[in-house]
Amino acid sequence: MVLRIEWIEHGGQRVLQLSGRFKAEELDQVRAEISALDFKTSLDLGEVVLVDIEAVRFLADCELKGVILLRCPLYIREWINRERKRPS
């Protein structure tokens, strides 16, 4: 299973929906999609089934920059929180 990236409409707003496995190899593509917009982005993670540490760190950084994580699976949310508590 690979990562599928698509734009959807959610509540009148464009949302970047990620589905499948989100790993380091896909970070550049997701970054490019996010940076293509001039306004605040939301990521729908409800269909993400697997992430690696680089993806988790990327998502944590996105959130700090104002990106909203919609339907974030609990295991990803907990991993993001643990990464934030880690000393740099």
C-alpha positions as CSV (number, residue, x, y, z in Angstrom):
1,M,0.0,0.0,0.0
2,V,1.3,3.4,-1.0
3,L,0.4,6.9,0.1
4,R,-2.5,8.4,-1.7
5,I,-2.7,12.2,-1.6
6,E,-5.8,14.1,-2.8
7,W,-7.6,17.4,-2.2
8,I,-11.2,17.1,-0.9
9,E,-13.7,19.7,0.1
10,H,-14.7,19.7,3.8
11,G,-17.0,22.3,5.2
12,G,-16.3,24.6,2.3
13,Q,-12.6,24.3,2.8
14,R,-10.0,22.4,0.8
15,V,-8.4,19.7,2.9
16,L,-5.4,17.5,1.9
17,Q,-6.4,13.9,2.6
18,L,-3.7,11.3,3.1
19,S,-4.5,7.6,2.8
20,G,-2.3,4.5,3.3
21,R,1.3,4.4,4.5
22,F,2.9,7.8,5.2
23,K,6.7,7.4,5.3
24,A,9.8,9.6,4.8
25,E,9.8,8.9,1.1
26,E,6.6,10.9,0.7
27,L,7.5,13.9,2.8
28,D,8.7,16.0,-0.1
29,Q,5.5,15.4,-2.1
30,V,3.3,16.3,0.9
31,R,5.4,19.4,1.6
32,A,5.0,20.5,-2.0
33,E,1.2,20.1,-1.8
34,I,1.0,22.0,1.5
35,S,3.2,24.9,0.2
36,A,1.1,25.2,-3.0
37,L,-1.6,26.9,-0.9
38,D,-1.6,30.4,0.3
39,F,-3.8,29.8,3.3
40,K,-4.0,27.6,6.3
41,T,-4.1,23.9,5.4
42,S,-5.8,21.0,7.1
43,L,-4.6,17.4,6.8
44,D,-7.1,14.6,7.0
45,L,-5.3,11.6,8.4
46,G,-8.3,9.3,9.0
47,E,-7.2,6.9,6.3
48,V,-3.5,6.7,7.3
49,V,-2.7,3.2,8.4
50,L,1.1,3.4,9.0
51,V,3.6,6.2,9.7
52,D,7.3,6.2,10.4
53,I,9.2,8.5,12.8
54,E,10.1,11.1,10.1
55,A,6.4,11.4,9.2
56,V,5.4,11.8,12.9
57,R,8.1,14.6,13.3
58,F,6.8,16.2,10.2
59,L,3.2,16.2,11.4
60,A,4.2,17.6,14.8
61,D,6.1,20.4,13.0
62,C,3.1,21.1,10.7
63,E,0.9,21.4,13.7
64,L,3.2,23.9,15.3
65,K,3.0,25.9,12.1
66,G,-0.8,26.0,12.2
67,V,-1.7,23.0,10.1
68,I,-4.8,21.4,11.5
69,L,-4.7,17.6,11.7
70,L,-8.2,16.2,11.1
71,R,-9.3,12.6,12.1
72,C,-5.8,11.9,13.4
73,P,-5.6,8.3,14.5
74,L,-5.0,7.9,18.3
75,Y,-1.7,6.1,17.9
76,I,-0.4,8.9,15.7
77,R,-1.6,11.6,18.1
78,E,0.1,9.8,21.0
79,W,3.3,9.4,19.1
80,I,3.3,13.1,18.2
81,N,2.8,14.0,21.9
82,R,5.7,11.7,22.9
83,E,8.0,13.2,20.3
84,R,7.2,16.7,21.6
85,K,8.2,15.7,25.1
86,R,11.5,14.3,23.9
87,P,14.6,16.5,24.6
88,S,16.0,17.9,21.4
